[in-house]
Amino acid sequence: MRDEDDRMRQKNNKMEKAYLARNQIALIKGKYDDSNLQYVTSQMKCKEGVRYVEIQMAECDADEDVTDQEMREFQRQMYECCTAFLKDYAENCVFDVSADEKIYDVGLIFFRYMAEEAGLDEKAYLNWLVEYLGENLSRPVTLLVGKNVQDISRIARSYGNACMLRSFQGFRSKKDIYFYEEEVQVSNDGMVLCKKSLDHLLKVVEQNNHMEIRSAVDQFYEEMGQRGVHGEAMTLNINYLLFQLIHLASEQDDEVNQEEILRLISESSFEAGTIRGSKSHLMRFACEYGDYLSQLRKNVSRGVLGNVEKEIRENYADNLTLKGLSEKYYVNSAYLGQLFRKKYGQSFKDYLNNYRMDRAADILLHSDKKIILVAEEVGYHDLDYFVNRFIQVKGCTPAKFRRQMQQ
């Protein structure tokens, strides 16, 4: 009887948490009514001064290295670690707020009083959180901190700030914590916007003329130097450029996450030995983005997914990568990754792994080949890795699968 009561309590507790999270996400996304607001304020200690904080795995462009399942497991670990840190305020932590196809996040509704009660200012408290997560997780994390808003009814504004930070990460030096006020929101009062140079740069990027792009970047940096533009004023100019590029891409295709693609292109165009946001970085980025806009205009996605699927069917045992296939079919890898996920509901890496496992299951069923030979035949040269992947997809070891099918 006691066990049954415990199970019922656990079930009710889980349902209450899920219902609270649903109402919290409604507020965070700005799609809420009085019922949502009243429920959240009745369940949480809500005071003036609140920010939205997005917690994500650092350097999360992981299609080539980490599967969706591994990302999801790490996301769950982040959530559990955050709730352990928050203790009495664990309900301020929300799992999978973005619900986006490639963002494995944990949200934190961060009230000013949480830092004050710990005897810290907001920055010190969030640094403490990052240190705790770093000590207790297998991978580093990044915090994207939205602007402070008056109360929880306005938390959607702060969430929007965090989303913008995510897009602009590629042009910022690597940090554990990004604050919106420091990274993006720069008042242009008294600051110089090199609009003529920037508009010319946008024009040649849209035309995808690499020679003109390099010349326009030179002119832009020369004008900034002549007019004494540096620091926050330089950030303002770069932000203007990035906003306009996202707008150009969204005009061509507004069904994929253009902000995320911009971030991935800015990351891929960055090379070791260069400075983020430097002239050489911007030059490479602008050329790559020009190629991407050209691909959007030509609608290269129309046939490329069929080609990629054919490659997997015919060459699944080879070392296929999204980057390699994007180069073969002349399409940006970040865009191809989003198109693939949009059509198939999973990443390229997971689709390839699942296809290989289906072929492995077929071989196990219709032959008596040793497991190691089956693994090599479907593209795995590490037997332990193959067995672990097979268990994840099929729910048992290859040997057990064969025995069950032969009974």
C-alpha positions in Angstrom: 0.0 0.0 0.0 2.8 2.4 0.9 4.6 1.6 -2.4 1.4 2.4 -4.3 1.0 5.7 -2.5 4.6 6.6 -3.3 4.0 5.8 -7.0 0.9 7.9 -7.0 2.8 10.8 -5.3 5.6 10.6 -7.9 3.1 10.5 -10.7 1.2 13.5 -9.4 4.5 15.4 -8.8 5.6 14.7 -12.4 2.3 15.9 -13.8 2.4 19.1 -11.7 5.9 19.8 -12.9 4.9 19.2 -16.6 1.9 21.5 -16.2 4.0 24.3 -14.6 6.6 24.0 -17.4 3.8 24.3 -20.0 2.6 27.5 -18.4 6.2 28.8 -18.0 7.0 28.2 -21.7 3.8 30.0 -22.7 5.1 33.1 -20.8 8.6 32.7 -22.1 7.4 32.5 -25.7 5.0 35.4 -25.2 2.0 33.4 -26.1 0.0 33.4 -22.9 -3.2 34.6 -21.2 -4.1 35.5 -17.7 -4.7 31.9 -16.8 -1.0 31.0 -17.6 0.3 34.1 -15.8 -1.8 33.4 -12.6 -0.8 29.8 -12.4 2.9 30.6 -12.8 2.8 33.4 -10.2 0.9 31.1 -7.8 3.6 28.4 -8.1 6.8 30.5 -8.1 8.2 33.3 -6.0 7.9 36.1 -8.6 9.4 39.5 -7.8 10.5 42.5 -9.9 13.7 42.1 -11.9 14.0 38.9 -13.9 16.0 37.7 -16.9 15.8 34.7 -19.2 18.9 32.6 -19.3 19.5 29.9 -22.0 21.9 27.2 -21.0 23.3 25.1 -23.8 26.2 22.8 -24.6 29.2 24.9 -25.7 30.1 24.6 -29.4 26.9 22.8 -30.2 27.4 22.3 -34.0 27.5 18.6 -33.4 25.9 16.9 -36.5 29.2 15.2 -37.4 30.3 14.1 -33.9 27.4 13.7 -31.6 24.1 11.9 -32.2 20.7 13.4 -31.3 20.3 10.8 -28.5 23.7 11.8 -27.0 22.7 15.5 -27.2 19.3 14.7 -25.6 21.0 12.8 -22.8 23.4 15.7 -22.1 20.4 18.1 -22.2 18.8 15.9 -19.5 22.0 15.9 -17.4 22.2 19.7 -17.7 18.6 20.0 -16.4 19.2 17.7 -13.5 22.5 19.5 -12.6 20.8 22.9 -12.8 17.9 21.8 -10.5 20.4 20.4 -8.0 22.2 23.7 -8.0 19.0 25.8 -7.6 17.6 23.6 -4.7 14.6 25.5 -3.4 14.2 27.3 -6.8 14.5 24.2 -8.9 11.1 25.0 -10.5 12.8 28.1 -12.1 14.6 25.7 -14.4 12.6 24.7 -17.6 13.6 21.8 -19.9 13.7 22.2 -23.7 12.2 25.7 -24.0 13.1 26.3 -27.6 11.8 22.9 -28.8 13.9 23.7 -31.9 15.2 21.0 -34.1 18.9 21.6 -33.3 18.9 23.4 -30.0 19.2 21.3 -26.9 18.7 23.9 -24.2 17.6 24.4 -20.6 15.9 27.6 -19.6 16.4 29.5 -16.4 13.9 32.1 -15.1 16.5 34.1 -13.2 15.1 36.6 -10.6 17.4 39.2 -9.1 16.5 38.1 -5.6 18.1 34.7 -6.2 21.5 36.4 -6.4 20.7 38.7 -3.5 19.8 35.9 -1.2 23.1 34.2 -1.9 24.9 37.5 -1.1 26.1 38.0 -4.7 25.4 40.2 -7.7 23.8 38.7 -10.8 27.1 38.2 -12.7 28.7 36.5 -9.7 25.8 34.2 -9.2 25.7 33.1 -12.9 29.5 32.6 -12.8 29.0 30.4 -9.8 26.4 28.4 -11.7 28.7 28.0 -14.7 31.5 26.8 -12.4 29.1 24.2 -10.8 28.0 22.9 -14.1 31.6 22.7 -15.4 32.6 20.6 -12.4 29.6 18.2 -12.7 29.1 17.8 -16.4 31.2 16.0 -19.0 31.1 18.9 -21.5 31.4 22.7 -21.1 28.2 24.8 -21.2 27.4 28.3 -22.4 25.0 30.8 -20.8 23.1 33.3 -22.9 21.7 36.0 -20.6 18.8 38.1 -21.8 18.1 41.7 -20.7 16.6 42.4 -17.3 12.9 43.0 -17.5 10.5 44.4 -14.9 8.5 41.2 -14.1 7.7 37.7 -15.4 4.9 38.9 -17.6 7.6 40.5 -19.8 10.0 37.5 -19.8 9.4 37.0 -23.5 11.5 40.1 -24.3 14.4 38.7 -22.4 14.0 35.3 -24.1 14.1 37.1 -27.5 17.4 38.7 -26.4 18.9 35.3 -25.6 17.8 34.0 -29.0 19.6 37.0 -30.7 22.7 36.2 -28.6 22.7 32.7 -30.0 22.8 34.0 -33.5 25.7 36.4 -32.9 27.9 34.0 -31.0 30.1 33.3 -34.0 31.3 37.0 -34.1 32.1 37.1 -30.4 35.1 35.9 -28.6 34.4 32.6 -26.8 33.0 33.0 -23.4 31.2 31.0 -20.8 28.5 33.7 -20.3 27.2 36.2 -22.8 25.1 39.1 -21.5 22.8 40.8 -24.0 23.6 44.3 -22.7 27.3 43.7 -23.4 27.2 41.8 -26.6 24.3 43.0 -28.7 22.3 46.0 -27.4 24.4 49.0 -28.2 22.8 52.4 -28.3 23.8 54.3 -31.4 23.5 57.7 -29.7 26.6 59.6 -30.7 28.0 56.5 -32.4 29.1 56.2 -36.0 27.2 53.8 -38.3 29.2 53.3 -41.5 25.9 52.8 -43.3 27.1 53.6 -46.8 30.0 51.1 -46.7 27.7 48.5 -45.0 25.0 48.9 -47.6 27.5 48.5 -50.4 28.9 45.3 -48.7 25.4 43.9 -48.4 24.8 44.6 -52.0 27.9 42.7 -53.2 27.2 39.8 -50.8 23.7 39.5 -52.3 25.3 39.5 -55.8 27.9 36.9 -54.6 30.8 38.6 -56.2 33.8 37.4 -54.1 36.2 40.0 -55.6 33.8 42.8 -54.8 33.1 41.4 -51.4 36.8 41.5 -50.4 37.1 45.0 -51.7 33.9 46.1 -49.8 35.2 44.6 -46.6 38.5 46.5 -47.0 36.5 49.7 -47.6 34.3 49.1 -44.5 37.3 48.6 -42.2 39.2 51.5 -43.8 36.2 53.8 -43.1 35.9 52.6 -39.5 39.6 53.3 -39.0 39.3 56.8 -40.5 36.3 57.6 -38.4 37.7 56.2 -35.2 35.1 53.4 -34.9 36.1 50.8 -32.4 34.7 48.8 -29.4 31.0 49.2 -28.9 30.6 51.3 -32.1 32.2 48.5 -34.1 29.8 46.0 -32.5 26.9 48.2 -33.6 28.1 48.2 -37.2 28.6 44.4 -37.2 25.2 43.9 -35.6 23.6 46.0 -38.4 25.3 43.9 -41.0 24.1 40.6 -39.4 20.5 41.7 -39.0 20.4 42.7 -42.7 21.9 39.4 -43.8 19.3 37.4 -41.8 16.6 39.5 -43.5 18.0 38.8 -47.0 18.0 35.1 -46.3 14.6 35.0 -44.7 13.1 36.7 -47.9 14.4 33.6 -49.8 13.4 30.9 -47.3 11.6 31.7 -44.0 10.8 28.1 -43.1 14.2 27.3 -41.7 16.1 28.9 -38.7 18.1 31.6 -40.6 19.6 32.9 -37.3 21.0 29.5 -36.5 22.4 29.1 -40.1 24.1 32.5 -39.8 25.7 31.4 -36.5 26.9 28.1 -38.1 28.3 29.9 -41.2 30.2 32.4 -39.0 31.6 29.5 -37.0 32.7 27.5 -40.1 34.3 30.6 -41.6 36.4 31.2 -38.5 40.0 29.8 -38.7 42.6 29.3 -36.0 45.0 32.2 -35.9 42.4 34.8 -36.8 40.4 37.0 -34.4 36.7 36.6 -34.2 35.0 39.6 -35.9 38.3 40.6 -37.5 38.6 41.7 -41.1 39.9 38.3 -42.3 37.0 36.5 -40.5 34.4 38.9 -41.9 35.8 38.5 -45.4 35.6 34.7 -45.3 32.2 34.8 -43.7 30.8 37.3 -46.2 32.0 35.2 -49.1 30.5 32.0 -47.6 27.2 33.8 -46.9 27.2 35.1 -50.5 27.5 31.5 -51.7 24.6 30.6 -49.4 22.3 33.3 -50.6 23.1 32.3 -54.2 22.1 28.7 -53.4 18.8 29.9 -51.9 18.0 31.9 -55.0 18.7 28.9 -57.3 16.6 26.6 -55.0 19.4 24.0 -55.0 17.5 22.2 -52.2 15.0 20.9 -54.8 17.0 17.9 -55.8 19.9 17.7 -53.4 18.0 15.8 -50.6 17.2 13.0 -53.1 20.9 12.9 -54.1 21.9 12.7 -50.5 19.4 9.9 -49.7 20.7 8.0 -52.8 24.3 8.4 -51.6 23.3 6.9 -48.2 21.5 3.9 -49.9 24.4 3.2 -52.2 27.4 4.1 -50.1 26.3 3.8 -46.4 29.4 1.8 -45.5 31.7 4.7 -46.6 32.8 7.6 -44.4 29.9 9.8 -45.4 29.7 13.2 -43.8 27.3 16.1 -44.1 30.3 18.4 -44.9 31.6 16.1 -47.6 28.2 15.8 -49.3 27.5 19.5 -49.1 30.7 20.1 -50.9 29.9 17.5 -53.5 26.5 19.0 -54.3 27.5 22.6 -53.9 25.2 23.5 -51.0 26.0 25.1 -47.6 26.4 22.3 -45.0 24.4 24.3 -42.3 21.5 24.8 -44.7 21.6 21.1 -45.9 21.6 20.0 -42.3 18.4 22.0 -41.5 16.7 20.8 -44.7 17.6 17.2 -43.9 16.2 17.5 -40.4 13.1 19.3 -41.6 12.3 16.5 -44.1 13.3 13.4 -42.1 12.8 14.6 -38.5 16.3 13.7 -37.5 19.9 14.7 -38.1 21.9 13.4 -41.0 24.2 11.5 -38.6 21.2 9.7 -36.9 19.6 8.9 -40.2 22.8 7.4 -41.5 23.3 5.4 -38.2 19.7 4.1 -38.3 20.1 3.1 -42.0 23.3 1.2 -41.2 21.6 -0.6 -38.3 18.8 -1.7 -40.5 21.3 -3.1 -43.0 23.2 -4.8 -40.1 19.9 -6.4 -38.9 19.3 -7.7 -42.4 22.7 -9.2 -42.6 22.4 -10.8 -39.1 19.0 -12.3 -40.1 20.2 -13.8 -43.4 23.7 -14.9 -42.7 26.0 -16.4 -40.1 28.7 -13.8 -40.4 30.6 -12.9 -37.3 29.5 -9.7 -35.6 32.8 -8.0 -36.3 32.4 -8.7 -40.0 28.9 -7.4 -40.0 30.1 -4.2 -38.3 32.7 -3.6 -40.9 30.3 -4.4 -43.8 28.0 -1.5 -42.7 30.8 1.0 -42.0 31.9 0.5 -38.4 35.5 -0.4 -37.7 35.2 -0.2 -33.9 33.2 -3.2 -32.7 32.3 -1.7 -29.3 31.0 1.4 -30.9 28.9 -0.7 -33.3 27.4 -2.8 -30.5 26.5 0.3 -28.5 24.8 1.9 -31.5 23.0 -1.3 -32.2 21.7 -1.5 -28.7 20.5 2.1 -28.8 18.6 1.5 -32.1 17.3 -2.1 -31.7 17.2 -2.4 -28.0 19.5 -5.4 -27.7 23.0 -6.7 -28.7 23.5 -7.9 -32.3 24.0 -11.5 -31.0 20.8 -11.4 -29.0 18.9 -9.9 -32.0 20.1 -12.8 -34.1 19.1 -15.4 -31.5 15.7 -13.9 -31.1 15.0 -13.8 -34.9 16.1 -17.5 -35.3 13.8 -18.8 -32.5 
